[in-house]
Amino acid sequence: MALSEGLIKILNKTYEPLAMVNSEFKGNDLAFKTNEEGLPILLFIGKLDDKGQIKGERYARRLAKDAQGKIIKDHWELKGKAT
């Protein structure tokens, strides 16, 4: 399943570095981990259970930068079920 354009807009923002951010999008719970630059790199999307974990899908972001630090590759990849 590809990520929607609206969700990609949320994930393209910069957040607190090295943090786990919880949010909501179109009735789904989101949790994403940010890297040292504050960019989301790991996404969990689904429904929160009673233990505070998301049951749904897990995505990982592949970022590649050139020598000047410009992003040349930015891709979200479905990694499987989040339990």
C-alpha contacts under 8 A as a table, 3 or more apart, distances in Angstrom:
res1	aa1	res2	aa2	distance
1	M	78	L	7.49
3	L	7	L	6.43
3	L	8	I	6.62
3	L	76	W	7.92
4	S	7	L	5.29
4	S	8	I	6.25
5	E	8	I	5.03
5	E	9	K	6.34
6	G	9	K	5.20
6	G	10	I	6.72
7	L	10	I	5.17
7	L	11	L	6.31
7	L	25	F	7.26
8	I	11	L	4.94
8	I	12	N	6.04
9	K	12	N	5.21
9	K	13	K	6.92
10	I	13	K	5.77
11	L	14	T	7.94
11	L	39	L	7.61
11	L	40	P	6.06
12	N	39	L	7.20
12	N	40	P	7.56
13	K	39	L	6.96
14	T	37	E	7.67
14	T	38	G	5.11
14	T	39	L	5.21
14	T	40	P	7.56
15	Y	34	T	7.13
15	Y	38	G	4.65
15	Y	39	L	6.35
15	Y	40	P	7.61
16	E	19	A	5.95
16	E	34	T	7.25
16	E	38	G	5.10
17	P	34	T	5.77
17	P	35	N	5.75
17	P	36	E	4.81
17	P	37	E	5.51
17	P	38	G	3.89
17	P	39	L	7.35
18	L	33	K	6.86
18	L	34	T	5.03
18	L	35	N	5.03
18	L	36	E	5.29
18	L	37	E	7.81
18	L	38	G	6.54
19	A	33	K	5.66
19	A	34	T	5.44
19	A	35	N	7.63
19	A	38	G	7.80
20	M	31	A	6.63
20	M	32	F	5.55
20	M	33	K	4.43
20	M	34	T	6.52
21	V	31	A	5.48
21	V	32	F	5.32
21	V	33	K	6.34
21	V	34	T	7.81
22	N	29	D	7.54
22	N	30	L	5.65
22	N	31	A	4.42
22	N	32	F	6.70
23	S	29	D	6.12
23	S	30	L	4.97
23	S	31	A	6.26
24	E	27	G	6.61
24	E	28	N	5.65
24	E	29	D	4.56
24	E	30	L	5.37
25	F	28	N	5.26
25	F	29	D	6.45
25	F	30	L	6.95
28	N	45	I	6.47
28	N	46	G	5.21
28	N	47	K	5.92
29	D	45	I	5.78
29	D	46	G	5.35
29	D	47	K	5.27
29	D	48	L	6.34
29	D	54	I	7.20
30	L	43	L	7.12
30	L	44	F	5.71
30	L	45	I	4.71
30	L	46	G	6.74
30	L	54	I	7.69
31	A	43	L	5.91
31	A	44	F	5.17
31	A	45	I	6.67
31	A	54	I	7.66
32	F	40	P	6.03
32	F	41	I	7.11
32	F	42	L	5.33
32	F	43	L	4.35
32	F	44	F	6.11
33	K	40	P	5.57
33	K	41	I	5.96
33	K	42	L	5.18
33	K	43	L	6.72
34	T	37	E	7.49
34	T	38	G	5.09
34	T	39	L	5.06
34	T	40	P	4.16
34	T	41	I	5.54
34	T	42	L	7.13
35	N	38	G	5.26
35	N	39	L	5.57
35	N	40	P	6.44
35	N	41	I	6.37
36	E	39	L	7.58
40	P	43	L	7.32
40	P	61	R	7.58
41	I	60	A	5.84
41	I	61	R	4.78
41	I	62	R	7.48
42	L	58	R	7.43
42	L	59	Y	5.88
42	L	60	A	4.65
42	L	61	R	6.21
43	L	58	R	5.69
43	L	59	Y	5.00
43	L	60	A	6.31
44	F	54	I	6.53
44	F	56	G	7.04
44	F	57	E	5.81
44	F	58	R	4.65
44	F	59	Y	6.46
44	F	82	A	6.63
45	I	54	I	6.69
45	I	55	K	7.48
45	I	56	G	5.63
45	I	57	E	5.45
45	I	58	R	6.59
45	I	82	A	7.98
46	G	54	I	5.75
46	G	55	K	5.39
46	G	56	G	4.15
46	G	57	E	6.41
47	K	54	I	5.27
47	K	55	K	5.40
47	K	56	G	6.54
48	L	51	K	7.76
48	L	52	G	5.60
48	L	53	Q	5.37
48	L	54	I	4.38
48	L	55	K	6.28
49	D	52	G	5.43
49	D	53	Q	5.56
49	D	54	I	6.17
49	D	55	K	6.82
50	D	53	Q	7.50
53	Q	83	T	7.36
54	I	82	A	6.62
54	I	83	T	6.56
55	K	81	K	7.57
55	K	82	A	5.33
55	K	83	T	4.88
56	G	81	K	5.73
56	G	82	A	5.02
56	G	83	T	6.78
57	E	78	L	7.42
57	E	79	K	7.58
57	E	80	G	5.77
57	E	81	K	4.48
57	E	82	A	4.81
58	R	78	L	6.16
58	R	79	K	5.51
58	R	80	G	5.58
58	R	81	K	5.80
58	R	82	A	5.20
59	Y	76	W	6.30
59	Y	77	E	5.39
59	Y	78	L	4.49
59	Y	79	K	5.28
59	Y	80	G	7.39
60	A	76	W	5.66
60	A	77	E	5.37
60	A	78	L	6.65
60	A	79	K	6.65
61	R	74	D	7.02
61	R	75	H	5.61
61	R	76	W	4.39
61	R	77	E	6.23
62	R	73	K	7.15
62	R	74	D	5.69
62	R	75	H	5.18
62	R	76	W	6.30
62	R	77	E	7.57
63	L	71	I	6.88
63	L	72	I	7.67
63	L	73	K	5.43
63	L	74	D	4.75
63	L	75	H	6.76
64	A	71	I	5.81
64	A	72	I	5.67
64	A	73	K	4.83
64	A	74	D	6.70
65	K	68	Q	7.63
65	K	69	G	5.25
65	K	70	K	5.25
65	K	71	I	4.33
65	K	72	I	5.31
65	K	73	K	6.89
66	D	69	G	5.30
66	D	70	K	5.53
66	D	71	I	6.59
66	D	72	I	6.50
67	A	70	K	7.50
71	I	74	D	6.97
